[in-house]
Amino acid sequence: MSCSSNTYFGMPTRRLAGATAAAAVSVLGLLPAATAQADTGATAGKAGAVVLRTDLDVSLLNKTVTAPLSVVLNEVHAPATASKTALTATLDGVDGGRPFSVLRADVATARAAADKQRAEGYSNLVNAKVHVPGLAGVPLISVEQVTSKAVCAAGKRPTAQSNLLGSVSVLGRKVTLSTSGTTTVDVPTLGQVRLDLSRTATTSRTAAATALNLKVSVNPLKLNVSEVEGQVTLARATCEAPVAAAVQPSPSVGPQTTPEPKPEHLAETGGSSATPYLVGGGALLLAVGGGAVVLARRRRAAANGDAA
């Protein structure tokens, strides 16, 4: 019996060889061709604001007893808003332990907001009066309006600003504040107050603004209060800039091409993410091609035997 062509399961040998090459090319063409990005993650900024903060020591009974007066009004941290307009406090030994007004205002707002792009703190006081123990009839300070704002945006220089609008009175005396340095108000029968106006500070990522900072030393000699000393802060805002995400591209693998010959004949070692695909394609090509050659030889030998 003669055979006019060599076949492998009914497929001509030449067609089988062509199919083998096509299969190898198909395997190589399936190599990944996408670029991935690793995102290390961005973090949101931080912001805060406070309308009033006191850190005072109140001496009673000729300084035999000291009572701290540490109170805050509308202190917030992002994201939050507060708008309470009055603050009262009590101290044992002062006015029979009855509550006294620390601050009253028409408007007292503190606001803080932050996300991955921007952080902002803001505080505002309108028609505000601050009192300390023993001076019920005379405000420590009266202001028409003060505001502070701190803004920290990703990739930008932080900003901080404070504004004083209208008049200011300290211990019942109207004063003109200096835009730089310290203003001192000395009332012989009541005491001394030193004021710093519009204190701001910025760094590469943070900002802080304080509309008014008061260093207080008063001696009202009333209601068993002999001296009040400490700090009072009005309208403070702070922020910290967000940290931007760091995006790093991972190695990109595309369809394989024949590299340009190198000037020096050096052996190269190593691998990549494409190595398993290359090995698999080569093994498939070798196995199928080798089988086709062996089968072709057997068919040729059988044909020659029949002819003989």
Buried (B, 14 or more C-beta within 10 A) or exposed (E): EEEEEBBBEEBEBEEBBEBBEEBBEEBBEEBEEEEEEEEEEBEBBBBBBBBBBBBBBBBBEEEEEEBEBEBBBBBBBBEBBBEEBEBEBEBEBBBEEEEBBBBBBEEBBBBBBBBBBBBBBBBBBBBBBBBBBBBBEBBBBBBBBBBBBBBBBBEEEBBBBBBBEEEBBBBBEEBEBEEEEEBEBEBEEBBBBBBBBBBBEBEEBBBBBBBBBBBBEBBBBBBBBBBBBBEBBBBBBBBBBBBEEEEEEEEEBEEEEEEEEEEEEEEEEEEEEBEEBBEBBEEBBEEBBEEBEEBBEEBEEBBEEEEE
